Amino acid sequence: MQTIRVATPSAKYDVFAGSGLLRTLAPRIQRIAGRLPRRVFVLTSPAIWALWGDSFLASFSEPPIVLFLQTGEKHKTLRSVESILRQMIAAGGDRGSLLIAFGGGIVGDVGGFVAAIFMRGIHYVQVPTTFLSQVDSSVGGKTGVNLPEGKNLVGSFHHPIAVFADVETLGTLSDRELRAGLMESVKAGIIRDRSLLRFMEENARSILGRDLKALEKVIAASIRMKAGVVNRDERESGLRMILNLGHTLGHAIEQATRYKALLHGEAVGWGMIAALYIAHRRGAITSAQAERMERLIYLYGPLPPLKLRAAKLVAASGSDKKNVGGVRRFVLPVGIGDATVVEDVTPAELEAAAAFMLARAEGSRT
C-alpha cells in the first residue's frame, strides 16, 4: 500500500492506494476519525453495491445506511442531491454524521457536495472504485453537480478526511472504462511527470493487462502529481488549472453529445489532441513532442469516433467554468511534463483545433 499526503491550507489528509483496503475499511476510518459516529451513510450505485457491497460491509459491526445514486451524468443533478439530503434527514442524520462516497467519479462528486452542504458540512470519506476516480476526482476537494448549461457548474471545495483507493475494485471494470480512466494518467504525465509518461509508454501491456503492481504504480504517481499541485494551489487560482488539460473541449464534447456518446476520459483524450494542435501551431512544443504525446493518447485508446461541427464545440466551450470575466482560459503543454495556462486562445484558433481533432476522430472510424 502507498500513502500520499494531501496538505492544503484548509485540509490535511492521506490517500491510501493498494490492495485489500475495502475489507478493512471500518477500522481504518475509525483510526482517522477517532470513532465511527452514530449515523454512517454510504452513497453508492446499485451496480457497485451488487459487486462490492459484501466486501464493503465485512469490517462494519453495525452496517451503515445505504443511499443509492443511479449511474450516469444525467443523475448528477441538484434534484438527486435534494433526494439524498432528505433521505439523510429521514434516517436521523445530524452534524456528527459521516458520509462515505463509494463508487466512481459521479458518486464521489455528488457525495462530496452532499457532505459539503448537509447541516452546513459534515465529514466524508472517498472510496473510489474506478480508475478515473482513483487517480483524479476523489483527490483535491472538488465537488459538484451539472446544470443543463454545462458540467460541474454548481459545487464547492470540500475535502474528504481520507481516500481509500483499492486497486482490486478495478477488476470488474470493462476494458473501455479502464482505458478511459487511464487518459487522466496520460494527462498527468504530459503536464507534470515525464517519468510517469515514460513508464506508461514502456509498460502499456502490463498496465492494460491489469497487472496490479503496474496499476498501483500509475495510480500512486498520478495521485502524487495531483496532490503536489493541489497543495500549492487549493482553490484553482493559478497552477491547479493545468489539471484541466483537455477538459475545455472535452466538456464541450460531452455537452454536445448529451453525455451519451463518450466516457469522460475519452472526451478528455480528444480534448488533449486539440490542445496539442494549438501548442504545436504556437511553437510551444516540437513536432516530435506533439507526435510522441499524441501516440501515447492513442496507445491507451481507442478513442470513439465523433461526428460534430467544430463551431458547435467552440460555442459549447463558452460556458466552461474555467472562463473568468469573459476570458477563455486554456491549458497547453509546453514540453514533455510541463504545461501552462493561457488566456489568448482566439475563437478561430479553437475552431481550427476542434476541426483538426474532428478530422482525427473521423479517421478513427476506419
N, C-alpha and C positions, 0 to 999 in steps of 0.2 A: 504494500500500500504506500502511496505517496501522499504527502501532506503539503499543500500550498497555502501560504498565509496571504490573506487579503487584509490590508491595513490602510484604510482611508481616514480622513479627518473625522468622519461620523461613525465609523463602524470598524471593528476588527473581528475576523472570524477565519476559520480554516475550511479549506476544500479538501476532502479526502477522496482519493481516486485509487481503486483497486478492486479485488475480487472478494466476495463473501461479506460485503458490508450490509446487505439487506437483511440477512437473518440475525444480525446482531444490532439492529438499529436502535431499539428502545434503550439499552444500557448506554450506548454511545451518546444518544441525545440527553439522557439523564446526567451523564458526566459533564456535559456542556451547560445544560440549563440548571443544574443543581438538583432538580426533581422534575418528574412529569406532573403537569398541572391536572386539576380535576377534570377539565374538558380538553381532550386532544382530538382535533379534527384532521382527517386526511382527505384532501381533494385529489381525485384521480379520474381516469376514464374507465368506462366499463371494460374495454378491451385489455387495458393494463392490469386492472384488478383481476380479471379472469386468469391472466397469465401468471401474475406475480403476487396476488393477494395472500396466498398461504405463506409464502416466504416472508412477506412484509409483516404478517401478524405473529410470526414464530417467536419473537422476543418480547411481545407485549403481554403482560399478565392480565391486563384489562384492555380489551380491544377498543381502538379509537372509533369515533363516529365517522362513518364513511359518507362523503358527499361526491356526487358524480357530475362530471362535465363531459358532454358529448364531444367526440372528435371533430376537428375541422375549424378553419378560420371563421366560418360563419357563426360559430358559437362563442367566439372571443369578443363578447359584446357587453355593454352595460346591463342589458336585460339578464344575461347569465349571472353577472356579478350580483345584481339585486336578489335573484333567486337564491344564490348561495348564502348571502348575508341573512336573509330571512330564515333559511333553514338553520343557520347557526344560532340565531336568536331563539327559535322554537326549541332547539336542543339544549338551551341553557348556557350558551356561550357567554363569556364575560371578558373583562380586560386582562384576566390572567390566563386565558385560553391559549393554546398553541395550535398552529395550523401546519400541516405537512403537505407540501405540494409534491405529489408522486406521479410522475408521468413525463411527457415530452414538453416542448417549449411553450405550447399554448397553455397547458395546465400550470406550468411554472409562472408564466406571465400573469395569468388570471389569479392564481393563488397568491402570488406576491402582492398584487393590487388589492385583493380582498383583505389580506393581512394588514396592508398599509392603512386602510380606511375603516376597518371594523373597530368600533369603540375608540376611534382615532389612533389605532395602531396596536397590533399585538405581535408577539414573536412568531416567526415561522422558520421552517427548515425546508431546504430544497433537496429532493431525492430524484434527480433526473434519470430517465430511462432510455433516452435516445442519444445517439452520438452528438447531434446538433445541440441538444440541451445540456449535455455534459460539458462540452467544450466552450459553450458560448452563453446561452440565455440564462443559465442558472447562476452565473457569476457576475457580480458587478452592481446588483441592486436595482436594475431597471425593471419596472413592472408596468403593465398596462393592457388596454384593450383597443379594438379597432372602432372606427366610425365608417359609415358608408363613403365618406370623402377620402379616407386613407387609413393606413395601417399604424397602429400604436399612437394614435393622436390624443388619447386620454390615458394618463398614467402618473406614476410618481417614482421617486427613488426610495426604495425601502429594502435594506439589506437583510438577508437571512442570518440566523445565528450560526448556521453551519450548512455545508453542502456535502452530500454523500453520493458520489458517482460510482456505482457498482458496475464494473465492466461486464459482468456476467449477464446483465439485463439486455445487452446488445445482441445476445444470441438469438433473440426472437425477432430482430429487425429484418425486414426484407433487404435484399441487395440494393434496391433503389434508395431506400431510406438511409442505409449506411453510406452510400456514395454521396447522397445529398448532404448528409451531415459532415462528411469529410471536406466539403467545399469550404467550411469555416476554418478548418485547419490549414487548407491550402492558402486561404486568405491570411491566416496568422503568419505563415511562412513568408508570404510576399511582403507584408507590411512591416515585419519587425523581427523575424527569426530565420535567417538564411540557413542555419544548421537544421532546423525543422524542415525547411523546403528541400534540402538535400536528402534528408532521411526519407522523406516521402517519395522523392524521385527514385531512390535506390532500393526501397523496401515495399513497393506497391503490391507485389504478390503476397507478401506476408500480411500486410495491412488489410487488403481486400479479402484475403483468405481467413480473416478474423483470428489471427494469432493474438492471444491475449496480451503477451508481453509487448508486441509491436503496437497494438491498440493503446495499451496503457501508456506507452512512451509518447505517442502522438497526443493523447488526451492531456497528460500532465504538462507537456511542453506548450500546448495551446492555452491551457489554463494559466500557466506561469506568465505567458506573454500578456494575456488579458489582465491578470492581476497586477502586473507591473505597470500597465497603462492606467488602470483604474486607480491604483494607489497614488498616482501623480495627478490625475485629473478625474475626480469622482463625479462631477456634475456635467461632464461633456462641454466644458467651456473652451477647450482647445485640443490638446493631444488626443483625448479619448475619441474624437471624431474620426481618427484614422481607422478605427474598428469598423467603420461603415463603408469600407471599400466594397464596391459592387452593389451597395444597397440602394443607391439613388434610382438607378434604372431597374434594379431587382424588385424593389417595392412597386415601381410603376408597372412592371410586367405582371406582378401578382394582382394588382388592382385592375389592370386592363383585361385580365383573363378571369376576373372574379374569383381568384384563389382556387380555381378548379383544375387548371392545366398543369401546373408545376408545383413541386415541393419548394419550400423556402430556399434551401441550399442550391437547388437547380437554378432558380431565378437569380440568386446572388452570383452563381457561376457565370451566367450570361452577362450580368452587370459588370463583372470583373473584366470580361472580354472587351466590353465597351470602354472601360476605364483604361485598359492597356492601349487601346487605339488612340485615345486622346493623349496619353502620356508619350507615346511614340511620336505622334504628329508634332508635339511640342518640343521634342528633343530631350525629355526628362529621362527616357530610357532608350537604349540602343535597340537596333533590330534584333540582335542576338538575345538580349534580355527579354524583349517582348515575346519572341518565339519560344524561349525557354519557359516562361511563365504560362503562356497560352497552352503549351504542350502539357504542362503539369495539370492544368484545369481539365483538359480532355482526357488525361490519363485516369482521372477519377470520375469521369463521366460514365456513360454517355449522357449529354445534356439533351433533354427533349427538344424536338423541333418547335419553331414558333411561326405563326403567321399573323403578324400585326403590322401596323403602319408606324413608321418612325415618329411622325408628327403626333400621333396619339400618345406614344410613350413620353415624349417631351412634355406634352400637356399634363399628363398624369403626374409627372415628377414635380409639377409646380406646387403641390400640396405636401411635399416631403417635409417632415418636421425638422430637418437639418437647416432648412432655409430660414433666415432671420432678416427681418426688415426688407423683404423683397429681394435679398441677395441669395443666389443659389450657391450653396457650398457643395464642393465635390472633392472626393478623395482620389488622389493619383499616386501610383507608385513612382518613386524616384531612384530606382535601382533595385537590386535584389535584397530584400529585407529592410526596406525603408519606404516611407510614404509621407505625403504631406496633404494638407487641406488647402484648396484654392477657392477663390471667390470670383474668378473672372471667366469661368466657362460660359461661353455665349450659347444662346439657343441654337444657333447654326452649328456650332461645334458639337453640341449634344445630339442634335438631329443627325449629323454625319456619323457620330459614333454609334447611335442607335441603328442607322442604316447598315453600317459595317457589321454590327452584331447580328442583325436580322439576316443579312446575306450569309453569314456563317451558320446561323440557325437553319436557314433554308437548305444549305448544303448538308446539314446533319440528317436530312430526310433520306439521302441517298446512301 
